[in-house]
Amino acid sequence: MLTTVFTAGVAALLGVVLGFVIRGHEFRREQRLRDYSAFAAAFLETVQGAVALASLESVDAEHVPPEGMDRRAVMWARWAESQRSFEAATARLRLVATPDVRHGSETMEDFVTNNVRSVPPFANADNTEAWGYAAKVGPGKVDSEGIRLAREFADLASHDIIGNVWDRFRKESE
């Protein structure tokens, strides 16, 4: 009888520990999913907002009707908010990302630095040396490259979140 009680107690304790371990793993997985998704969305919002502003700012202000000026102000405010969202999402991602995903996010951060923040209307038009490869082609290329990078990041993050459990275990044990 005592053996049965002891065995049941050990089994219950093992069940509780196993439940905490599994729930902890699931919590980290869900956190990564939220943070990776927020980062990719903020990246796209930043890139596409910058493309819209670059296109809008290329129009001479003298030829813009008053309602266009209002639209311009709204777009600048929206872009500023997307910048804050992107920086916050980047910080959250760095807290939970695996090295592979962090490397992918750094590629996207560099893209924003070189192809968005270093070009007009966000920087001086005279310093074309600092422009990224897509910015040198034009806003359409910045947009298409931003979408491509977001898709690649989603594929990378997806593997990290729902990848093969055995592959993840093997990586962690190395």
C-alpha positions, 0 to 999 in steps of 0.5 A, a space after each residue: 500500500 505504501 509503495 502504491 502511494 509513493 509511486 502515485 506521488 512520484 508519478 504526480 510529481 513527474 506529471 507536474 514537472 513535465 507539465 511545467 516544462 511543456 508549458 514553458 516550451 509552448 509559452 516561449 514558442 507563442 512569444 516568439 510567434 508574436 514577436 516575429 510576426 510583430 517585427 515582420 509587420 513593423 518592417 513592412 509598414 516602415 518600408 512601405 510608408 517610406 516608399 509612399 513618402 519618398 514618392 509623395 515628397 518627390 512631387 514639387 510642393 508648389 503643385 500639391 493642392 491643400 488636401 494633398 498637404 494634409 495627406 502628406 502630414 498624415 503620412 509623416 505622422 503614420 511613418 513616425 509611428 511605424 518607426 517607433 513600432 519597428 524599433 520596439 518590435 526589434 527590441 522584443 525580437 532580440 530578447 527571444 530570437 534564436 541566432 538564425 532569426 536574429 541574423 535574419 532580422 539584422 539583414 532587415 534592420 540594415 536594409 531599413 538603415 541603408 535603403 530608407 533612413 539614408 535616402 531622401 526625404 529622410 536624409 540628405 540627397 547629396 550623399 548617394 554613397 550611403 544609399 543601399 542597392 535598392 534605394 539607388 534603383 528607386 522606390 519600387 525596388 525598395 518596396 519589392 526588396 522589402 517584401 522579399 526580405 519579409 518573406 524570407 524572414 517569415 520562412 526562417 522564423 516559421 522553421 524556428 517556430 514549427 521546425 522539426 523538434 529533433 533538429 532543434 534538440 540536436 542543435 541545442 545539444 551541440 
